[in-house]
Amino acid sequence: MNNAYLAKAKEKIPDAQILSIVAAKRARQLALGARPMIKCDAEDHLDVALLEIGEGLLSYEFGLEKKPESADEAAAGSEEAGTENA
C-alpha cells in the first residue's frame, strides 16, 4: 500500500473505519473487472482505490433507515386497529 495515496485519501475521508470500508469495496470492484476512474501506475487494486478517493472521484453515503415507531405510536396504532374490527 502506498502511504502517499493513503495520506491523500485520509484528507477526504478522515474516519479510518469508513475509509477502510470504502477502499476495500472499491478494490473488490476493481478486482472483479471494474474500470479504474483514474490512471495509476500501481497494479494493486487498493492503491488505485485510495488514489480515486484522494482525488475526490469516490465518496460514500449512509443508507437511510426507517425510524422505529415509539411505543406510544405503536400502542395507538394497535388500539385503532382493534376498534375498527369491532
Contacts in CASP RR format, 6 or more apart in sequence:
PFRMAT RR
TARGET T0000
AUTHOR 0000-0000-0000
METHOD contacts of the structure
MODEL  1
MNNAYLAKAKEKIPDAQILSIVAAKRARQLALGARPMIKCDAEDHLDVAL
LEIGEGLLSYEFGLEKKPESADEAAAGSEEAGTENA
1 44 0 8 1.000
1 46 0 8 1.000
1 47 0 8 1.000
1 50 0 8 1.000
2 42 0 8 1.000
2 44 0 8 1.000
2 47 0 8 1.000
2 50 0 8 1.000
2 51 0 8 1.000
5 42 0 8 1.000
5 47 0 8 1.000
5 50 0 8 1.000
5 51 0 8 1.000
5 54 0 8 1.000
6 50 0 8 1.000
8 50 0 8 1.000
8 51 0 8 1.000
8 53 0 8 1.000
8 54 0 8 1.000
8 55 0 8 1.000
9 19 0 8 1.000
9 23 0 8 1.000
9 50 0 8 1.000
9 51 0 8 1.000
9 53 0 8 1.000
9 54 0 8 1.000
10 16 0 8 1.000
10 19 0 8 1.000
11 54 0 8 1.000
12 53 0 8 1.000
12 54 0 8 1.000
12 56 0 8 1.000
12 59 0 8 1.000
13 19 0 8 1.000
13 22 0 8 1.000
13 53 0 8 1.000
13 59 0 8 1.000
13 60 0 8 1.000
18 60 0 8 1.000
19 53 0 8 1.000
21 60 0 8 1.000
22 49 0 8 1.000
22 53 0 8 1.000
22 58 0 8 1.000
22 59 0 8 1.000
22 60 0 8 1.000
23 46 0 8 1.000
23 49 0 8 1.000
23 50 0 8 1.000
23 53 0 8 1.000
24 46 0 8 1.000
24 49 0 8 1.000
26 45 0 8 1.000
26 48 0 8 1.000
26 49 0 8 1.000
26 52 0 8 1.000
26 53 0 8 1.000
26 58 0 8 1.000
27 45 0 8 1.000
27 46 0 8 1.000
27 48 0 8 1.000
27 49 0 8 1.000
28 45 0 8 1.000
30 36 0 8 1.000
30 45 0 8 1.000
30 48 0 8 1.000
30 49 0 8 1.000
31 45 0 8 1.000
36 48 0 8 1.000
36 52 0 8 1.000
37 52 0 8 1.000
37 57 0 8 1.000
37 58 0 8 1.000
38 48 0 8 1.000
38 51 0 8 1.000
38 52 0 8 1.000
38 55 0 8 1.000
38 57 0 8 1.000
40 47 0 8 1.000
40 48 0 8 1.000
40 51 0 8 1.000
42 48 0 8 1.000
42 51 0 8 1.000
49 58 0 8 1.000
52 58 0 8 1.000
53 59 0 8 1.000
END
